[in-house]
Every structure is written in C-alpha cells, then in structure tokens.
Amino acid sequence: MKRWFWLIVGLQLLFLVGEVATKEIAIARAPTVILKTAPIDPRSLFTGNYMTLGYDISTVSLSRTTLPASVRKRLTYGDVVYAKLAVVRPWAKLLDVTTRRPDRPEPGVVYLKGSFCDRFTPGQFGIEYGLDRYYIPENRTEEVAKLERWTAEQPVITVEVAITSSGQGMIKRVFVDGKPLGF
C-alpha cells in the first residue's frame, strides 16, 4: 500500500516538475521582443505588489490593420488574434493584426497571440495579451516605493517578452530607463 502511495506522489511531483521545465525551456528558446509599456497600478491588497502594465500595442487603430471589415464585425470579446510585430529597436512596432498566424513568418517579424476586446473609441479596438501584470516580491519595498513615484518622473519602461512558436508571450524582464528591475 505504501508503495502505491509513494508512486502516486512521485508521479504528481514529476508532472509538476515537467510542467515548470517545459515553460522554462520555452522561455529560454523563444525569440524575445522589447515592448514599450507604462505602469498603471502598483499595488493590490489581495494579490500583493505588482505592476499593471499598459502596452502601446494594446490599442489598435482600424486604419493600421488589413483585417477585412467583414472579419472585424464578426470578432467578439475573447476571440484569438495575432499582433504582427516588427522586431526593431528600441522596441517592437505593431505592423498589423491577423486572425491566423502564418506557418513561416518572415524574418524580423514575430506574431504575439492575444484576445480581441471591446472597442475603446470609434475607429479603435483593443487586444489583451495576458502580459498585463508583473508581480513583485513583498520583501522588495524599496522598489515598490519607487514605483509609486514613477507617474511623476515618467521614465521609459519596457518589457522583454519571450514569444513561443505558438505566439504565447511570457514576460522575462522589466526595464526602467534601460536598466532591469532588480527582482
């Protein structure tokens, strides 16, 4: 009986380690892009210290996309879309939005998977990428205090995002004026 118990516990641990290893390998091998962002809210009583990040590529002008009007009208909240990004310096630029990711993207271009969300203003729509929160360890109160003063100082904040072959984005690092945050 004990043997079965330890076998089941071992298999569960192996599964968890495998899941973490898969994500870490995907992050290590994935191409990265730098996205320009700005912090919106640095604290929450329930989830701790984090930055809610708003990206330049989250609001898309209808004039900047080649999506046919018939496709745009059918899109509903949560539908999968891909942001076609040019990997350029100092940060990636949004080229277009598509509903399908090509099998072979052209060189210097990556496709970031997102979800269509409601129009913010006439002529625009939004995309959510699942990259909107960056959590900060509770013992790093000095950095959190700096976050609260950012709105007055207006530094340039960028995020390094690894993009897997399926288009899934994962935050690797956050930079403030070109220097990585220390946590």
C-alpha positions as a Markdown table, in Angstrom:
| # | Residue | x | y | z |
|---|---|---|---|---|
| 1 | Met | 0.0 | 0.0 | 0.0 |
| 2 | Lys | 2.8 | 2.4 | 0.9 |
| 3 | Arg | 4.5 | 1.7 | -2.4 |
| 4 | Trp | 1.4 | 2.8 | -4.4 |
| 5 | Phe | 1.2 | 6.0 | -2.3 |
| 6 | Trp | 4.8 | 6.9 | -3.0 |
| 7 | Leu | 4.4 | 6.0 | -6.6 |
| 8 | Ile | 1.4 | 8.4 | -6.9 |
| 9 | Val | 3.2 | 11.2 | -5.0 |
| 10 | Gly | 6.3 | 10.7 | -7.2 |
| 11 | Leu | 4.2 | 10.8 | -10.4 |
| 12 | Gln | 2.5 | 14.1 | -9.3 |
| 13 | Leu | 5.8 | 15.7 | -8.5 |
| 14 | Leu | 7.2 | 14.5 | -11.8 |
| 15 | Phe | 4.2 | 16.1 | -13.6 |
| 16 | Leu | 4.7 | 19.4 | -11.8 |
| 17 | Val | 8.4 | 19.5 | -12.5 |
| 18 | Gly | 7.7 | 18.6 | -16.1 |
| 19 | Glu | 5.3 | 21.5 | -16.4 |
| 20 | Val | 7.7 | 24.0 | -15.0 |
| 21 | Ala | 10.6 | 22.7 | -17.0 |
| 22 | Thr | 8.5 | 22.9 | -20.2 |
| 23 | Lys | 7.7 | 26.5 | -19.6 |
| 24 | Glu | 11.3 | 27.4 | -18.7 |
| 25 | Ile | 12.7 | 25.7 | -21.8 |
| 26 | Ala | 10.1 | 27.5 | -23.9 |
| 27 | Ile | 11.1 | 30.9 | -22.4 |
| 28 | Ala | 14.8 | 30.1 | -22.9 |
| 29 | Arg | 14.5 | 29.1 | -26.5 |
| 30 | Ala | 11.8 | 31.6 | -27.6 |
| 31 | Pro | 12.8 | 34.8 | -29.5 |
| 32 | Thr | 12.3 | 38.0 | -27.5 |
| 33 | Val | 11.0 | 41.4 | -28.3 |
| 34 | Ile | 11.0 | 44.6 | -26.3 |
| 35 | Leu | 7.6 | 46.3 | -25.8 |
| 36 | Lys | 7.0 | 49.8 | -24.6 |
| 37 | Thr | 4.7 | 50.0 | -21.6 |
| 38 | Ala | 3.7 | 52.1 | -18.7 |
| 39 | Pro | 2.7 | 51.1 | -15.1 |
| 40 | Ile | -0.9 | 51.7 | -14.3 |
| 41 | Asp | -1.4 | 50.4 | -10.7 |
| 42 | Pro | 1.4 | 49.3 | -8.4 |
| 43 | Arg | -0.5 | 47.6 | -5.5 |
| 44 | Ser | -3.3 | 45.4 | -4.6 |
| 45 | Leu | -4.4 | 44.4 | -1.1 |
| 46 | Phe | -5.4 | 41.0 | -2.2 |
| 47 | Thr | -2.6 | 40.0 | -4.6 |
| 48 | Gly | 0.3 | 41.9 | -3.2 |
| 49 | Asn | 2.7 | 44.2 | -5.0 |
| 50 | Tyr | 2.5 | 44.2 | -8.8 |
| 51 | Met | 2.5 | 46.4 | -11.8 |
| 52 | Thr | -0.4 | 46.5 | -14.1 |
| 53 | Leu | 1.1 | 47.2 | -17.4 |
| 54 | Gly | -0.5 | 49.0 | -20.4 |
| 55 | Tyr | 1.2 | 48.4 | -23.7 |
| 56 | Asp | 1.4 | 50.7 | -26.8 |
| 57 | Ile | 0.4 | 47.7 | -28.9 |
| 58 | Ser | -2.8 | 47.0 | -26.9 |
| 59 | Thr | -4.9 | 49.7 | -28.7 |
| 60 | Val | -5.1 | 49.2 | -32.4 |
| 61 | Ser | -6.4 | 51.8 | -34.9 |
| 62 | Leu | -8.6 | 50.3 | -37.6 |
| 63 | Ser | -6.7 | 52.2 | -40.2 |
| 64 | Arg | -3.5 | 50.3 | -39.2 |
| 65 | Thr | -4.9 | 46.9 | -39.8 |
| 66 | Thr | -5.6 | 45.0 | -43.0 |
| 67 | Leu | -8.4 | 42.9 | -41.4 |
| 68 | Pro | -11.4 | 43.0 | -43.8 |
| 69 | Ala | -14.4 | 44.8 | -42.3 |
| 70 | Ser | -16.4 | 41.5 | -42.6 |
| 71 | Val | -13.9 | 39.8 | -40.3 |
| 72 | Arg | -13.7 | 42.7 | -37.8 |
| 73 | Lys | -17.5 | 42.7 | -37.5 |
| 74 | Arg | -17.5 | 39.0 | -36.6 |
| 75 | Leu | -14.9 | 39.4 | -33.9 |
| 76 | Thr | -16.2 | 39.2 | -30.3 |
| 77 | Tyr | -14.7 | 39.6 | -26.9 |
| 78 | Gly | -12.1 | 36.9 | -26.3 |
| 79 | Asp | -11.5 | 35.8 | -30.0 |
| 80 | Val | -7.9 | 34.9 | -30.7 |
| 81 | Val | -6.0 | 37.5 | -32.8 |
| 82 | Tyr | -2.3 | 37.8 | -33.5 |
| 83 | Ala | -0.3 | 41.1 | -33.4 |
| 84 | Lys | 2.3 | 41.1 | -36.2 |
| 85 | Leu | 5.3 | 42.8 | -34.7 |
| 86 | Ala | 8.5 | 44.1 | -36.3 |
| 87 | Val | 11.5 | 43.3 | -34.1 |
| 88 | Val | 13.2 | 46.7 | -34.2 |
| 89 | Arg | 15.0 | 49.0 | -31.8 |
| 90 | Pro | 14.3 | 50.5 | -29.3 |
| 91 | Trp | 11.1 | 48.4 | -29.1 |
| 92 | Ala | 8.9 | 46.3 | -31.3 |
| 93 | Lys | 6.4 | 48.1 | -33.7 |
| 94 | Leu | 2.9 | 46.8 | -34.5 |
| 95 | Leu | 2.6 | 46.2 | -38.2 |
| 96 | Asp | -0.8 | 44.5 | -38.4 |
| 97 | Val | -3.4 | 42.3 | -36.7 |
| 98 | Thr | -4.4 | 39.0 | -38.1 |
| 99 | Thr | -6.7 | 36.2 | -37.1 |
| 100 | Arg | -4.3 | 33.5 | -38.2 |
| 101 | Arg | -0.6 | 33.0 | -37.6 |
| 102 | Pro | 1.4 | 32.1 | -40.7 |
| 103 | Asp | 3.3 | 28.8 | -40.6 |
| 104 | Arg | 6.5 | 30.6 | -41.7 |
| 105 | Pro | 6.8 | 34.3 | -40.5 |
| 106 | Glu | 9.1 | 36.5 | -42.5 |
| 107 | Pro | 12.5 | 37.4 | -40.9 |
| 108 | Gly | 12.4 | 40.1 | -38.3 |
| 109 | Val | 8.7 | 39.6 | -37.6 |
| 110 | Val | 7.0 | 37.7 | -34.7 |
| 111 | Tyr | 3.3 | 37.1 | -34.0 |
| 112 | Leu | 2.1 | 37.7 | -30.5 |
| 113 | Lys | -1.1 | 35.9 | -29.6 |
| 114 | Gly | -3.8 | 38.0 | -27.9 |
| 115 | Ser | -7.6 | 38.2 | -27.3 |
| 116 | Phe | -9.8 | 40.7 | -29.0 |
| 117 | Cys | -11.5 | 43.1 | -26.6 |
| 118 | Asp | -14.1 | 45.8 | -26.9 |
| 119 | Arg | -13.5 | 49.0 | -28.9 |
| 120 | Phe | -12.2 | 51.8 | -26.7 |
| 121 | Thr | -13.1 | 54.6 | -29.0 |
| 122 | Pro | -14.6 | 54.8 | -32.5 |
| 123 | Gly | -12.0 | 53.6 | -35.0 |
| 124 | Gln | -10.0 | 51.5 | -32.5 |
| 125 | Phe | -10.1 | 48.2 | -30.7 |
| 126 | Gly | -8.1 | 46.5 | -28.0 |
| 127 | Ile | -6.0 | 43.4 | -27.6 |
| 128 | Glu | -5.2 | 41.7 | -24.3 |
| 129 | Tyr | -2.1 | 39.6 | -24.3 |
| 130 | Gly | -2.1 | 38.2 | -20.8 |
| 131 | Leu | 1.1 | 40.2 | -20.0 |
| 132 | Asp | -0.6 | 42.9 | -18.0 |
| 133 | Arg | 0.7 | 42.0 | -14.5 |
| 134 | Tyr | 4.3 | 41.8 | -13.3 |
| 135 | Tyr | 4.4 | 40.6 | -9.6 |
| 136 | Ile | 7.0 | 41.9 | -7.2 |
| 137 | Pro | 8.2 | 40.1 | -4.1 |
| 138 | Glu | 6.9 | 41.5 | -0.8 |
| 139 | Asn | 10.4 | 42.0 | 0.7 |
| 140 | Arg | 11.3 | 44.5 | -2.1 |
| 141 | Thr | 9.6 | 47.6 | -0.5 |
| 142 | Glu | 12.2 | 50.0 | -1.8 |
| 143 | Glu | 11.5 | 49.2 | -5.4 |
| 144 | Val | 7.7 | 49.4 | -4.8 |
| 145 | Ala | 8.2 | 52.8 | -3.2 |
| 146 | Lys | 9.9 | 53.9 | -6.5 |
| 147 | Leu | 7.0 | 52.5 | -8.5 |
| 148 | Glu | 4.6 | 54.9 | -6.7 |
| 149 | Arg | 6.8 | 57.9 | -7.8 |
| 150 | Trp | 7.1 | 56.8 | -11.4 |
| 151 | Thr | 4.0 | 58.6 | -12.5 |
| 152 | Ala | 5.6 | 62.0 | -11.6 |
| 153 | Glu | 9.1 | 61.1 | -13.1 |
| 154 | Gln | 7.8 | 59.5 | -16.3 |
| 155 | Pro | 10.7 | 57.1 | -17.1 |
| 156 | Val | 10.8 | 54.9 | -20.2 |
| 157 | Ile | 9.5 | 51.5 | -19.1 |
| 158 | Thr | 10.0 | 48.5 | -21.4 |
| 159 | Val | 9.3 | 44.8 | -21.1 |
| 160 | Glu | 11.3 | 41.9 | -22.6 |
| 161 | Val | 8.8 | 39.3 | -23.8 |
| 162 | Ala | 9.6 | 35.8 | -24.9 |
| 163 | Ile | 7.3 | 34.7 | -27.7 |
| 164 | Thr | 6.9 | 30.9 | -28.2 |
| 165 | Ser | 6.3 | 29.3 | -31.6 |
| 166 | Ser | 2.6 | 29.3 | -30.9 |
| 167 | Gly | 2.6 | 33.0 | -30.3 |
| 168 | Gln | 2.2 | 32.9 | -26.5 |
| 169 | Gly | 4.0 | 35.7 | -24.7 |
| 170 | Met | 5.8 | 35.5 | -21.4 |
| 171 | Ile | 7.5 | 38.4 | -19.5 |
| 172 | Lys | 11.2 | 37.8 | -19.0 |
| 173 | Arg | 12.3 | 41.1 | -17.6 |
| 174 | Val | 11.1 | 44.7 | -17.0 |
| 175 | Phe | 13.4 | 47.6 | -17.7 |
| 176 | Val | 13.2 | 51.2 | -16.3 |
| 177 | Asp | 15.2 | 53.6 | -18.4 |
| 178 | Gly | 17.1 | 50.7 | -19.9 |
| 179 | Lys | 18.1 | 49.1 | -16.5 |
| 180 | Pro | 16.4 | 45.8 | -15.4 |
| 181 | Leu | 14.4 | 45.9 | -12.3 |
| 182 | Gly | 16.3 | 44.1 | -9.5 |
| 183 | Phe | 13.8 | 41.3 | -8.8 |
